[in-house]
Amino acid sequence: MNVRRLIPATALAGAVALGATALTACSGAAAGASGGKDGKLGVTASFYPMQFLAEQIGKDHVQVDTLTKPGVEPHDLEITPKQTAQLADADVILYLKSLQPAVDKAVAQSGVKNVVDAATLTKLEAHAASGHDHGHEGEAEAEAGHDHGHEGEAGADPHVWLDPAKYAEIAKGVGAALEKADPDHAADYKKNTDDLVGKLTALDTEFKDGLTNTATKTFITTHSAFGYLAERYGLDQEGISGVDPESEPSPARMKELQEVAKKENVSTVFFETLASDKTAKSLAGDTGLKTDVLDPLEGITDKSQGADYFEVMRSNLKNLQKALGAK
């Protein structure tokens, strides 16, 4: 799938009503959903990036469960009838609509009052058709097959958490939702949200400073999940397989990437921890390039280059600096 320059999609719902709440995650908690215990607010998150927000903002006041087990590729998640039934017991659901079709369906059936779609807390962007540019290659065509587009927003890219600035916007919305759902602890949620936003702002600065002066601006990756990151920091993402990290690229695409690598002085082909590195190694072998990890942070496992969002993002920055020849 070809990478494209991110182009603004029609504005998605900008702000969520404070009466709604949402949480999504993929991490250490057992897959499932339940209301809170010991007076805690029960939050169910769909995969790791949403879970991380719930834990960082809710801290001791929340009990966070996740629908996506560690090590499971979120796009492939299937939800059991038991999980769907348990979802109805959650006090708050946090998810990212369009990323996981099975979750979208289960949330719609849950009947939970406090549901927040993280995609409505920031502006999603779409991608052009092809070429050496910012964005997710082939995202638009992939919509039909992978259901990644936001409803009514063909080509909308869901991987917003890989842009610290956009992730901070989502954090603010999640914080407001938790305040509304659990007003007794609103002051704590607000303080924790402000602390998290401050850390994300600092991370954004680290990326800006670390990627300003590089020998090349182009990186090749198996999973076209880094369109927002590329756009934010002036880089060009070239995806091998598009949004589905397991799909096989065409021979024509492999040839095109070989030409791009030569023209743009690309040194490294990136792969991710939750998917096979077979395609990355194949392209690297054909072009004499190295391979390294660029983690889309859809889940944390013992293979991840860090224990949480911030550690893995800083590992991504270090790997990008090395591959791009940062000065």
N, C-alpha and C positions, 0 to 999 in steps of 0.2 A: 504494500500500500504506500503511495507516495506521500511525502511530507509537504505540508503547505503552509503559507503564511496565515497566521490566525487573523480572521477578520471578524469584526464584531457581529454577533448574532443579534436578532431583535432582542431588546432588553427583556430579560426574564424578570419575573416578579421580583421587585427590588427588596422589599422588606416583608418579613413575615409578621402576621398579627401576633402580638405578644401572647395571645391565648393559645397559640400553637407552639409545639415543641418538637424537636427531633433529635435523634441520636443514632449514629451508625458506627460500627467498628469491626475490627478483625484482630484479635489478639489473644492474650492468655486466658480470658474467661471462657468457661465452657459454653459451647453453642447452646442458645436457648433464650428464654426471656422470662422475667418474673417481676412482680411488684417488689418494692423495697422491703427489707426486713429491719427490725430494730429501729423503726422510725425513719429509715433512710428512704430517699426517693429512688424508685426503681427505674433505671434507664436501660433501654435496649438499643444498642448500636449495631449497625449493619456490617461494618468492617473497620479495620484498625484506625484510619485517620479520624473517623467520627468517635470511636471509642476513646482515643487519646484526648480529644477535646473534652469529652464528658468527664474523664478522670481528672484532668488538669483543672477544670473549672469547678467540678462538683466536690472533688477531694473526699473528705470524711462524711459528707452529707449525702452521698449517692452510692448506690450499689449498681455497678455497670456490668451488664451481660452483653455478649456479642453473638451475632448470627453466623459469622464466618470464623471457623476455627483457624488457628495458626497453621501456616503451610498450605492452606487451600487458596487457589487462585480465585479471587473474588468474582471475576466475570463468569466463572463456571459454577457458582454456588447453586445448589438445589436445596430447597427447604422442605423438611419433613412435615407431615400433617401435625405431629406433636409440637414442633416448633411454632407452627402457625397458630395452634391453640394456645400455647404459652404466651405468644406475643400479645394476646388480648389482656394479659395480666400486668403488662408494663404500665408504669405511671407516665413515662415519656418514651417516645421512639424518635431516634435520630438516624436519618438515612440520607442517601444522595440519589434522588430519583434518576433513573435511566442507566445507572451503572450496573445494577443487578436486577434484571427483570423479575426473578423469582421473589426478591425482597419487595419490589413494587407491588406485586400481586398480593403477597401476604399482608403488607401494611394496609392495603385497601380493604382487606377482609377483617382486619383486627378490631375495628370499632373503638380504638383508643382515642381519647379526646386530645391529648397533647402529642401531636405529631408534627415534626418539623423536617422539611425537605431542605437540606443544606444548599442545594442548587439555587434556592430562592434568596439566599443570603449574600450572594455576590453575583457578578455579571459573568455568565458563561459566554464563550466565544466559539465561533465555527471556524472551519478550515477550507481553504481553496482546494482545487482539484488535485494538483500535482506540482512537482518541481522542487528545486533546491531552495527551500524557504522555511520560515518559521511555522511550526505547527505540526499537526498529526497528518502524516501522509495518508491519503485515501480515506480519511475519516468519513467524509460524506457518503461515499459508496458503501462503507461498512455499516452504516446505520441500519439498513434493512436486515442484514445478517446478524448483527450483534446487539441491536436495540440500545446503542449507546447514546442516541440523540435524545435531548430533552424533549418532552412531549410538545409537538408543534415547533420544534427548533431543530430541523434537520442539520446534522453536522456538528451540533453542540458538543464540545469536549468536556467530559466530566472530571478530568484529572486536576482539579483546581488546587488541591492541597499541596501540590509540588511547587506552587508559587507562594512563598511565605506571606506576601502582602495580601493575596486573596484568602489565604487560610486564616489570616488575622481578621478579615471581614466576617468570615464564617464564625470564628470564635466569638465575636461580639454578639452575633445573632443567637448563638447557642447560649451564651451567658444570659441574655435578656429572656430567653425562653425558660431557663431554669429558675430565674428570679420570679417569673410569673407562676410557674408550676409549684414553687416552694417559697412563698414570700417570707416565711419565718427566717430563712437564711439568705435573703436577697443581698444583704451587705457583703456577706462572704463570697457569694458568687460574683458580685461586681468586682471585688478586690482581686479575686483569682483570675477573672477575665482580663483585668488591666495588667496584671503581672504577666500573663501568657502573651498578650498582645505586645507588651514591651520586649519580651524575648524573641518573638517572631520578627519584630521590627529590627532588632539587632542582627538577627540571622539574615534578613534581607540586605542589610548593609554589608555584612561579611561577603555575601555572594556578589554584590555590586563591586566592591573593592577587589575581590579576588579574581573576577573575570573581566575586568576592564581592559587590561593589556595582555593579549594572548597572540600567539603566532598564527592561529587559525580560529575561526568562529564556528566551524562545522564539526558536529559529532554524529556518529552513526550508532544507532541502537536497535536492538531487536524489537522492543516494545515502544510504540510511538506514544508514550505517555508524557513526554516532556515538552509539549508545545507551549504551555504557559510559562514554564521555566525559561525556555529558549526566547520567548517573546520578551519576558521581563528583563533579561540580561544581555540582549542583543546577539543571541546565538542562532545558529541554523541547525535544526534537528533533521536528520535523514533516517527515517525508519525503515527497517528491513521488512517487517511483517505487519505493520500497522497496529491497531488497537488490540488485536488478538496475538499475544506473544507466541502461541503455539502454531499459528498458521504458516504454511510454506510459501515463501516468496517465489515469484515467477523467475525463470531464467533471465528474462529481459530486465527485471528489476535488479537482479544480482549483477548483471553486466553494467547497468546504469550506476550502481553504487561503486563498482570498481573504478569507473571513470571519475565519479565525484571524489572518491578517496585520493586519486592521483592529482586531480586538478586543485583540490582544496588542502592538500598536504595533511590529510587525516592520518593519524598514527594508531588509532585504537578503535576497535569495535566493541561496543558495550552490550552486556547481557544482564539479566536480572536473576535474583536468587530464587524466585518462585517458579521459574520456567526453565526449560532446557537451553543449554548454551550451544547446542549442535549447530544451529544456523550461523551464529556469531563466529564460531570456530571455523566453519566452512568458508565464510567470506574472508575471514582473517587469513586463512591458509592460502586462499587464491590471490590475495593482494599483499601478502607479506606483512600484515599488520598484527598488532598485539590485541589481546582481549582484556577487558576489565569489567567491573561491576558498576552499573548505574541503577540504583534501586528505586522503583516507583512507589515504594512504601505502602503497598497494599496490604502488608502483613509483616509481623516481626517473628522471626524464627531464630534458632541457634546458629543459622548460617548468615544472618543479617550482620552487616558491618556496623553494629551499634545496637544498643538496648532500647532505644526509643526514637521518636521522630527527630529530635534535634541531633542526636548522635549519628543517625543514618544520613540525614541531610548534610551534615558536615563531612561525612565520608564521601558523599556524592560530590561535594564541592572540591575536596582534595583530589578525587579521581578525575574530575573534569579539568582542573588546573593542570594536572600532569599530562592528560591527553591533548589539551589545547595549547600547551606550551606557554603557560602563564608566566609573565615576567614579574 
